[in-house]
Amino acid sequence: MLTGNDAQEARAIAEARGIFKSRGLPTIGEVGDEAAYSFIVLICTGERDVRASVLSKAKEAARRGQLPSDAVRYCEARIRLDDAIVQARGRAPTRPQLRDEIQRLFAADQAVRRQADFDFEKMMQVDREHAPIVSAIFERYGLPTYSMVGPEAASNFVTLVQHQSPELRHRVLPQLKAAVEAGHADPTQYANLYDRSQRDAGRVQLYGQNLECSPQSPTLHRAPIEDEANVNVRRATIGLVRLELYERVVIDTTSLTCGSAAQGK
């Protein structure tokens, strides 16, 4: 995620691919750290056929100090995650009816969050209606994994959990961690849920996925982070872009305000 706009991002990826084919990877010395980083992130978000070549050249350039090392870590993580997703999509889910139910819930969840005339009370009403259903799914099946419902629905279920009670998030987290370690769930979703659960308990987050409000600020801003100096290394290792870039995209594209951010996307 770089732009928050799928069409714009697709055009940027295509342009980056063309640049790579014609002249290779732009280095820090040529374009600066941020642009060199963004280029690697873009092209490693694109088509699988070019990424192996990109990664090989990026590793060599990073060893020479010509490219940001966290960009290489990000690329490696995205390739691992995408490979797991491709493998999962090659198998029929064992719980197709559960997959369909999750997708219906997720569509309703996102509809109230993305509408132009955002209504905080309506969003809360939908979350309350979903609460017993989401909880019942977890009680009956445990965490829906890639093999059970496919990668998309598995990821969407975690988003649904994000919008429910701290108690449910706390109960889901250990199963999500185990699923990630087994390659059956998205590590970036684990980062989302872990950070949210940490903030539920009044503790600092680890990945910086939670943006919050305070009486001192009318806009979303960074919540406290453990070992913040190394947060981008941790983020890159699981396939998350740099915190500064993530914050910029969220703040620029979210429909939520500080009056409604508590149950946001």
SERO-4910 file (N, C-alpha, C, O; in steps of 0.05 Angstrom, whole numbers):
BEGIN
 pado doro    nc1    nc2    nc3   cac1   cac2   cac3    cc1    cc2    cc3    oc1    oc2    oc3
  Met    A     17    -24      0      0      0      0     18     25      0     33     29     18
  Leu    A     15     41    -21     30     66    -22     12     90    -25     16    110    -13
  Thr    A     -9     87    -42    -25    110    -48    -52    110    -36    -64    132    -32
  Gly    A    -63     87    -29    -90     85    -20   -110     85    -42   -134     84    -37
  Asn    A   -101     86    -68   -118     86    -91   -108     64   -109    -86     64   -119
  Asp    A   -125     43   -114   -117     20   -129   -108     26   -158    -87     17   -167
  Ala    A   -123     43   -172   -117     50   -199    -91     65   -201    -74     60   -218
  Gln    A    -88     84   -183    -63    101   -182    -39     83   -176    -18     87   -187
  Glu    A    -43     65   -157    -21     48   -149    -13     29   -172     11     25   -177
  Ala    A    -33     19   -187    -28      1   -210    -11     16   -231      7      4   -243
  Arg    A    -18     41   -236     -3     57   -256     26     61   -246     45     59   -262
  Ala    A     29     67   -220     56     71   -209     72     46   -211     96     47   -217
  Ile    A     60     23   -206     75     -3   -207     84     -8   -236    106    -17   -241
  Ala    A     66     -3   -255     72     -7   -283     95     11   -292    113      2   -306
  Glu    A     95     36   -283    116     54   -289    143     45   -277    164     47   -290
  Ala    A    142     36   -252    166     27   -238    178      3   -253    202      0   -256
  Arg    A    160    -15   -262    170    -38   -277    184    -30   -303    205    -42   -310
  Gly    A    173    -10   -316    185     -1   -341    213     12   -335    231      7   -351
  Ile    A    215     27   -314    241     39   -306    261     17   -300    284     19   -309
  Phe    A    253     -3   -286    271    -25   -278    282    -39   -303    305    -45   -305
  Lys    A    264    -44   -323    272    -58   -347    291    -41   -364    309    -52   -377
  Ser    A    287    -15   -363    303      2   -381    329     11   -369    349     14   -383
  Arg    A    330     14   -342    354     25   -330    362     13   -303    381     22   -290
  Gly    A    347     -7   -293    354    -19   -268    342     -4   -244    323     11   -247
  Leu    A    353     -8   -220    343      3   -196    355     30   -190    379     33   -190
  Pro    A    338     51   -186    348     77   -177    361     74   -149    349     62   -131
  Thr    A    384     86   -146    399     84   -121    394    108   -103    383    128   -112
  Ile    A    403    106    -78    400    128    -59    416    152    -70    406    175    -67
  Gly    A    439    147    -81    455    169    -91    442    184   -114    446    208   -118
  Glu    A    425    169   -129    412    181   -152    386    196   -145    381    218   -155
  Val    A    370    184   -128    343    195   -123    338    201    -94    317    212    -88
  Gly    A    355    193    -76    350    197    -47    339    172    -35    329    154    -48
  Asp    A    340    171     -8    332    147      7    302    141      3    295    118     -2
  Glu    A    285    161      7    256    156      6    247    146    -21    231    127    -23
  Ala    A    257    159    -43    249    151    -70    260    123    -77    246    108    -89
  Ala    A    284    117    -68    296     91    -74    280     70    -59    275     48    -70
  Tyr    A    272     76    -34    256     57    -19    229     53    -32    220     30    -36
  Ser    A    215     74    -39    189     73    -51    189     57    -77    170     43    -83
  Phe    A    210     60    -92    212     45   -117    212     15   -112    198      0   -126
  Ile    A    229      6    -93    230    -22    -87    203    -32    -77    194    -54    -85
  Val    A    191    -17    -60    165    -25    -49    144    -28    -71    129    -47    -72
  Leu    A    144     -9    -89    125    -10   -111    129    -35   -128    110    -50   -134
  Ile    A    153    -39   -137    158    -61   -156    155    -88   -142    149   -108   -156
  Cys    A    160    -89   -116    156   -115   -102    127   -119    -94    120   -140    -83
  Thr    A    110    -99   -100     81   -103    -96     68   -112   -122     45   -120   -122
  Gly    A     83   -111   -144     73   -117   -170     75   -146   -178     73   -164   -161
  Glu    A     78   -151   -204     77   -178   -214     99   -196   -204    121   -187   -199
  Arg    A     93   -221   -200    112   -240   -188    135   -245   -206    157   -251   -196
  Asp    A    132   -244   -233    153   -253   -251    177   -235   -250    199   -244   -257
  Val    A    174   -210   -242    197   -192   -242    210   -189   -214    232   -179   -212
  Arg    A    196   -198   -193    205   -192   -166    230   -207   -158    247   -196   -144
  Ala    A    234   -232   -168    258   -247   -161    283   -233   -172    303   -231   -158
  Ser    A    281   -223   -196    303   -208   -208    308   -182   -192    331   -175   -187
  Val    A    287   -168   -185    289   -144   -169    303   -149   -143    321   -135   -135
  Leu    A    294   -170   -129    304   -176   -103    334   -183   -104    349   -174    -87
  Ser    A    342   -198   -124    370   -206   -126    388   -181   -130    408   -178   -117
  Lys    A    379   -163   -148    395   -139   -153    394   -120   -129    413   -106   -122
  Ala    A    370   -119   -115    367   -101    -92    386   -110    -69    397    -93    -56
  Lys    A    388   -136    -65    406   -147    -44    434   -138    -49    449   -130    -31
  Glu    A    443   -141    -74    470   -133    -81    475   -103    -76    495    -95    -65
  Ala    A    455    -87    -85    458    -58    -82    457    -50    -52    471    -32    -44
  Ala    A    440    -63    -36    438    -57     -8    464    -64      7    472    -49     25
  Arg    A    477    -85     -1    503    -92     11    524    -71      5    543    -67     21
  Arg    A    521    -57    -17    540    -35    -24    531     -9    -13    544     12    -17
  Gly    A    508     -9      2    498     16     13    484     34     -6    480     58     -1
  Gln    A    476     23    -29    463     39    -50    433     39    -48    419     55    -61
  Leu    A    422     20    -33    393     18    -29    387     14      1    403      3     15
  Pro    A    363     23     10    356     19     38    352    -10     45    338    -25     30
  Ser    A    364    -20     66    362    -48     73    334    -56     81    326    -79     76
  Asp    A    318    -37     92    290    -44     99    273    -49     75    253    -63     76
  Ala    A    280    -37     52    265    -42     28    269    -71     19    250    -84      9
  Val    A    293    -81     22    299   -109     15    284   -128     34    272   -148     25
  Arg    A    284   -122     60    269   -138     79    240   -139     72    227   -160     73
  Tyr    A    229   -115     65    201   -114     57    195   -132     33    176   -147     32
  Cys    A    212   -130     13    208   -146    -12    209   -176     -5    192   -191    -16
  Glu    A    227   -184     11    229   -213     18    203   -221     33    193   -243     27
  Ala    A    194   -205     51    170   -212     66    145   -213     48    129   -231     51
  Arg    A    143   -194     29    120   -194     11    120   -219     -7     99   -231    -13
  Ile    A    144   -227    -16    145   -251    -33    137   -276    -17    122   -293    -27
  Arg    A    146   -278      9    138   -300     25    107   -301     29     94   -322     26
  Leu    A     96   -277     35     68   -276     40     52   -282     15     32   -297     16
  Asp    A     60   -271     -7     46   -276    -32     48   -305    -41     29   -316    -52
  Asp    A     71   -318    -36     74   -346    -43     54   -363    -26     42   -382    -36
  Ala    A     51   -356      0     32   -371     17      4   -367      7    -12   -386      8
  Ile    A     -3   -343     -2    -29   -337    -11    -35   -353    -37    -57   -364    -41
  Val    A    -16   -353    -55    -19   -368    -81    -24   -397    -75    -41   -410    -87
  Gln    A     -8   -408    -57    -12   -437    -50    -40   -442    -38    -53   -462    -45
  Ala    A    -48   -424    -21    -75   -427     -9    -97   -425    -29   -117   -440    -28
  Arg    A    -94   -407    -48   -115   -404    -68   -116   -427    -88   -136   -431   -101
  Gly    A    -95   -443    -88    -94   -467   -105   -110   -490    -93   -113   -510   -107
  Arg    A   -119   -487    -69   -134   -508    -56   -162   -498    -48   -165   -475    -40
  Ala    A   -182   -515    -51   -209   -507    -44   -211   -504    -14   -201   -521      1
  Pro    A   -224   -483     -4   -227   -480     25   -244   -503     37   -263   -512     25
  Thr    A   -237   -511     61   -252   -532     74   -278   -523     86   -296   -539     92
  Arg    A   -282   -497     89   -307   -485    100   -317   -463     81   -317   -440     88
  Pro    A   -327   -471     58   -336   -450     39   -360   -434     48   -362   -410     43
  Gln    A   -378   -447     63   -401   -432     74   -392   -412     94   -403   -390     95
  Leu    A   -373   -419    111   -362   -400    130   -348   -377    115   -351   -354    123
  Arg    A   -334   -383     94   -321   -362     78   -342   -342     68   -338   -318     70
  Asp    A   -364   -353     58   -385   -335     47   -397   -318     68   -403   -294     64
  Glu    A   -401   -329     92   -413   -314    114   -394   -292    123   -403   -269    128
  Ile    A   -368   -298    125   -349   -277    132   -348   -255    111   -347   -231    119
  Gln    A   -349   -262     86   -349   -242     65   -373   -224     66   -372   -200     60
  Arg    A   -396   -235     73   -421   -219     75   -418   -199     98   -425   -175     96
  Leu    A   -408   -209    121   -404   -192    144   -384   -169    138   -388   -146    145
  Phe    A   -363   -177    124   -342   -157    118   -352   -136     99   -345   -112    102
  Ala    A   -368   -143     80   -379   -124     61   -396   -103     76   -394    -79     70
  Ala    A   -412   -112     95   -428    -93    111   -411    -76    129   -416    -52    132
  Asp    A   -390    -89    140   -371    -75    158   -358    -51    143   -356    -29    154
  Gln    A   -349    -56    119   -335    -36    104   -353    -15     91   -345      8     87
  Ala    A   -377    -24     84   -396     -5     72   -401     19     89   -402     42     79
  Val    A   -405     15    116   -410     38    133   -385     54    140   -387     77    149
  Arg    A   -362     42    135   -337     57    140   -327     73    116   -312     91    120
  Arg    A   -336     66     93   -326     78     69   -346     96     54   -339    108     34
  Gln    A   -370     98     64   -389    115     51   -381    144     54   -369    153     73
  Ala    A   -389    160     33   -381    188     32   -393    204     56   -379    220     69
  Asp    A   -418    198     63   -431    212     86   -428    194    110   -447    183    121
  Phe    A   -403    191    120   -397    173    142   -414    179    166   -417    202    175
  Asp    A   -426    158    178   -444    160    201   -433    143    223   -435    118    222
  Phe    A   -421    155    244   -409    141    266   -429    123    280   -423    100    287
  Glu    A   -453    133    285   -473    117    299   -482     93    283   -486     71    294
  Lys    A   -484     96    257   -491     73    240   -469     52    241   -475     28    241
  Met    A   -444     61    240   -422     43    242   -422     27    268   -419      2    268
  Met    A   -427     41    290   -429     27    316   -452      7    317   -450    -14    329
  Gln    A   -474     14    304   -497     -4    303   -490    -30    288   -497    -51    297
  Val    A   -476    -27    265   -468    -51    250   -449    -68    266   -451    -92    266
  Asp    A   -430    -55    280   -411    -70    297   -426    -85    319   -419   -108    325
  Arg    A   -446    -73    331   -462    -86    352   -477   -110    340   -479   -131    353
  Glu    A   -488   -107    316   -503   -128    304   -484   -152    297   -492   -175    298
  His    A   -460   -145    290   -441   -166    282   -429   -180    306   -419   -203    304
  Ala    A   -429   -168    330   -415   -178    353   -422   -207    360   -403   -223    362
  Pro    A   -447   -215    362   -453   -243    369   -446   -262    347   -439   -285    352
  Ile    A   -447   -253    322   -441   -271    300   -411   -276    298   -402   -299    295
  Val    A   -395   -255    300   -366   -258    299   -356   -275    322   -339   -293    319
  Ser    A   -367   -270    346   -359   -285    370   -367   -315    366   -352   -332    374
  Ala    A   -391   -320    355   -400   -347    352   -383   -362    332   -377   -386    335
  Ile    A   -374   -349    311   -356   -361    291   -330   -370    305   -321   -392    300
  Phe    A   -319   -352    321   -294   -359    334   -298   -381    354   -281   -399    357
  Glu    A   -320   -381    369   -325   -402    389   -329   -429    375   -320   -450    386
  Arg    A   -341   -429    352   -347   -455    338   -323   -465    323   -317   -489    324
  Tyr    A   -309   -448    308   -288   -457    290   -260   -449    298   -241   -459    287
  Gly    A   -257   -432    319   -231   -421    324   -225   -400    303   -244   -390    290
  Leu    A   -200   -393    299   -193   -373    279   -195   -385    251   -182   -405    245
  Pro    A   -211   -373    234   -212   -382    206   -185   -377    192   -175   -354    192
  Thr    A   -174   -398    181   -147   -396    169   -149   -397    138   -171   -400    127
  Tyr    A   -126   -394    125   -125   -396     96   -138   -422     86   -154   -421     68
  Ser    A   -131   -444     99   -141   -470     90   -171   -473     94   -185   -486     78
  Met    A   -182   -460    114   -210   -462    120   -227   -445    102   -247   -454     91
  Val    A   -219   -420     98   -237   -401     84   -223   -385     61   -235   -369     48
  Gly    A   -197   -391     57   -183   -376     37   -170   -351     48   -179   -341     69
  Pro    A   -149   -341     35   -134   -318     46   -151   -293     50   -148   -279     70
  Glu    A   -168   -286     31   -183   -261     33   -202   -262     57   -202   -243     73
  Ala    A   -217   -283     60   -237   -284     82   -222   -287    109   -231   -276    129
  Ala    A   -200   -301    109   -184   -303    134   -175   -276    143   -177   -270    167
  Ser    A   -165   -260    125   -156   -233    132   -179   -216    140   -177   -200    159
  Asn    A   -201   -218    126   -225   -202    132   -237   -208    159   -248   -191    172
  Phe    A   -235   -234    167   -245   -241    194   -230   -226    215   -241   -217    235
  Val    A   -203   -224    212   -187   -209    232   -196   -180    233   -196   -168    255
  Thr    A   -202   -168    210   -211   -141    210   -238   -139    225   -242   -119    240
  Leu    A   -255   -158    221   -281   -158    237   -275   -159    267   -288   -145    282
  Val    A   -256   -175    274   -249   -178    303   -238   -151    313   -243   -144    336
  Gln    A   -223   -137    296   -212   -111    304   -235    -92    313   -230    -75    330
  His    A   -258    -95    302   -280    -77    307   -298    -87    329   -320    -76    333
  Gln    A   -289   -107    344   -305   -118    365   -292   -112    392   -275    -94    394
  Ser    A   -299   -126    413   -291   -119    440   -262   -126    445   -251   -143    432
  Pro    A   -249   -112    464   -222   -119    472   -219   -148    481   -199   -160    476
  Glu    A   -240   -158    494   -239   -185    504   -237   -205    481   -221   -224    482
  Leu    A   -252   -201    459   -251   -219    436   -224   -216    423   -212   -236    415
  Arg    A   -214   -192    420   -188   -188    407   -166   -203    423   -149   -216    411
  His    A   -168   -202    449   -148   -215    467   -150   -246    463   -129   -259    463
  Arg    A   -173   -256    460   -176   -285    457   -167   -295    429   -157   -317    427
  Val    A   -171   -279    409   -164   -287    382   -133   -285    378   -122   -301    362
  Leu    A   -120   -267    391    -92   -261    385    -74   -286    386    -58   -289    368
  Pro    A    -75   -303    407    -56   -326    408    -61   -345    384    -41   -356    373
  Gln    A    -86   -349    376    -91   -367    353    -81   -354    327    -70   -368    310
  Leu    A    -83   -328    325    -73   -314    301    -43   -316    300    -32   -321    279
  Lys    A    -29   -313    323      0   -316    324      8   -343    314     27   -346    298
  Ala    A     -5   -364    324      2   -391    317     -3   -396    287     13   -410    274
  Ala    A    -25   -385    277    -31   -388    248    -10   -374    231     -3   -385    210
  Val    A     -1   -351    239     19   -337    224     45   -353    224     58   -356    203
  Glu    A     53   -364    246     77   -379    248     76   -404    231     97   -414    222
  Ala    A     52   -415    226     48   -438    209     44   -431    180     41   -449    163
  Gly    A     43   -405    174     39   -397    146     10   -398    137      5   -399    113
  His    A     -9   -397    157    -37   -399    150    -52   -373    155    -77   -373    155
  Ala    A    -38   -351    160    -51   -326    165    -31   -303    158     -7   -308    155
  Asp    A    -42   -280    155    -27   -256    146    -12   -243    170    -25   -234    188
  Pro    A     15   -242    169     29   -229    191     23   -200    195     25   -189    217
  Thr    A     15   -186    173      8   -158    176    -18   -155    192    -21   -135    206
  Gln    A    -36   -174    189    -60   -173    205    -54   -179    235    -67   -168    253
  Tyr    A    -34   -196    239    -25   -200    267    -15   -175    279    -21   -168    302
  Ala    A      0   -159    264     11   -134    273    -12   -115    281    -11   -102    301
  Asn    A    -33   -114    264    -56    -97    269    -69   -105    296    -74    -88    313
  Leu    A    -74   -131    299    -88   -140    323    -71   -139    348    -80   -132    369
  Tyr    A    -45   -144    345    -27   -143    368    -26   -114    378    -28   -109    402
  Asp    A    -22    -95    360    -20    -67    369    -46    -58    381    -46    -43    401
  Arg    A    -68    -66    370    -94    -58    381    -98    -69    409   -107    -56    427
  Ser    A    -90    -94    412    -93   -107    438    -75    -94    459    -82    -92    482
  Gln    A    -51    -87    450    -32    -73    468    -45    -46    478    -43    -40    502
  Arg    A    -56    -32    460    -68     -6    467    -94    -11    484   -100      6    502
  Asp    A   -108    -32    479   -131    -39    496   -122    -41    526   -136    -33    544
  Ala    A    -98    -52    529    -88    -57    557    -71    -34    567    -60    -35    589
  Gly    A    -70    -12    552    -55     12    561    -25      9    557    -10     24    569
  Arg    A    -17    -10    541     12    -14    536     20     -3    508      3      3    492
  Val    A     46      0    505     56     11    479     54    -10    457     55    -34    463
  Gln    A     51     -1    433     49    -20    410     77    -27    400     97    -15    409
  Leu    A     78    -46    382    104    -56    372    109    -48    343    132    -44    335
  Tyr    A     88    -46    327     91    -41    299     81    -14    290     88     -5    268
  Gly    A     67      0    306     57     27    299     32     27    282     27     47    269
  Gln    A     17      6    282     -7      4    266    -30     21    276    -49     27    262
  Asn    A    -29     28    302    -51     43    314    -45     73    313    -26     82    324
  Leu    A    -62     88    299    -62    117    301    -85    125    319   -107    114    317
  Glu    A    -80    145    336    -99    152    357   -104    182    357    -91    197    343
  Cys    A   -123    189    374   -129    217    379   -123    224    408   -120    206    425
  Ser    A   -120    249    413   -116    258    441   -128    285    444   -134    299    424
  Pro    A   -133    294    469   -144    321    473   -127    343    462   -136    365    455
  Gln    A   -101    337    459    -82    357    449    -82    359    418    -71    378    407
  Ser    A    -93    339    404    -91    338    375   -119    332    363   -132    314    371
  Pro    A   -127    348    343   -153    343    330   -151    322    308   -171    315    296
  Thr    A   -127    312    302   -123    293    280   -110    268    290    -98    267    312
  Leu    A   -113    246    275   -100    221    282    -70    225    282    -58    240    266
  His    A    -57    212    302    -28    213    304    -17    188    315    -32    170    324
  Arg    A      9    185    316     23    161    324     19    155    354     23    173    371
  Ala    A     11    131    360      9    122    388     37    113    397     54    107    381
  Pro    A     42    111    424     69    104    434     77     76    423     61     58    420
  Ile    A    103     74    417    115     50    405    139     41    420    157     58    427
  Glu    A    141     15    426    165      4    438    188      5    419    186     -2    396
  Asp    A    212     13    429    236     13    413    230     26    385    235     14    365
  Glu    A    221     51    386    212     64    361    234     67    341    229     68    317
  Ala    A    259     68    350    282     71    331    284     48    311    294     51    289
  Asn    A    274     24    319    276      1    303    249     -9    292    246    -31    282
  Val    A    229      8    294    202      0    285    201     -7    256    187    -26    248
  Asn    A    215      8    239    213      2    210    227    -24    203    220    -36    182
  Val    A    247    -33    218    259    -59    214    238    -81    220    235    -99    204
  Arg    A    224    -78    242    203    -98    249    181    -98    228    172   -119    220
  Arg    A    173    -74    219    152    -72    199    160    -86    173    145   -101    161
  Ala    A    185    -80    164    194    -91    139    195   -122    140    189   -135    121
  Thr    A    203   -132    163    206   -161    166    180   -177    162    181   -200    154
  Ile    A    157   -164    167    132   -177    163    116   -166    139     93   -174    135
  Gly    A    129   -149    124    115   -139     99     99   -114    102     80   -110     87
  Leu    A    106    -97    121     93    -71    125    112    -49    115    136    -50    120
  Val    A    101    -29    102    117     -6     93    126     10    117    116      7    139
  Arg    A    144     28    112    154     46    133    131     60    147    111     67    135
  Leu    A    135     65    173    114     77    189    106    105    179     83    111    178
  Glu    A    126    120    170    120    147    161    102    147    136     84    163    133
  Leu    A    107    127    119     91    125     94     63    115    101     43    124     90
  Tyr    A     62     95    119     36     85    128     19    107    140     -5    109    133
  Glu    A     30    122    157     15    144    170      5    164    150    -18    173    152
  Arg    A     22    171    131     14    190    110    -10    180     94    -29    195     89
  Val    A    -10    155     87    -32    144     71    -57    142     87    -78    150     77
  Val    A    -55    133    112    -79    131    129    -92    158    134   -116    161    131
  Ile    A    -76    177    141    -86    204    147    -98    217    122   -118    231    124
  Asp    A    -86    212     99    -95    225     74   -120    211     63   -136    224     50
  Thr    A   -124    186     69   -146    171     56   -169    163     75   -191    156     65
  Thr    A   -165    163    101   -186    154    119   -210    173    119   -207    197    117
  Ser    A   -234    162    121   -258    178    124   -265    184    153   -284    198    159
  Leu    A   -249    173    171   -254    176    200   -241    201    210   -220    210    200
  Thr    A   -253    212    231   -241    235    245   -236    227    273   -241    205    282
  Cys    A   -224    246    288   -218    239    316   -244    235    333   -243    224    354
  Gly    A   -266    244    323   -291    239    337   -301    212    332   -319    203    346
  Ser    A   -289    198    313   -300    171    306   -278    150    302   -284    128    293
  Ala    A   -254    157    309   -231    139    303   -230    114    319   -216     95    312
  Ala    A   -244    113    342   -241     91    360   -247     64    348   -237     43    356
  Gln    A   -266     63    328   -273     38    315   -266     39    286   -281     27    270
  Gly    A   -246     52    278   -239     56    250   -229     32    236   -228     10    247
  Lys    A   -222     36    211   -213     14    194   -189      0    205   -179    -19    194
***
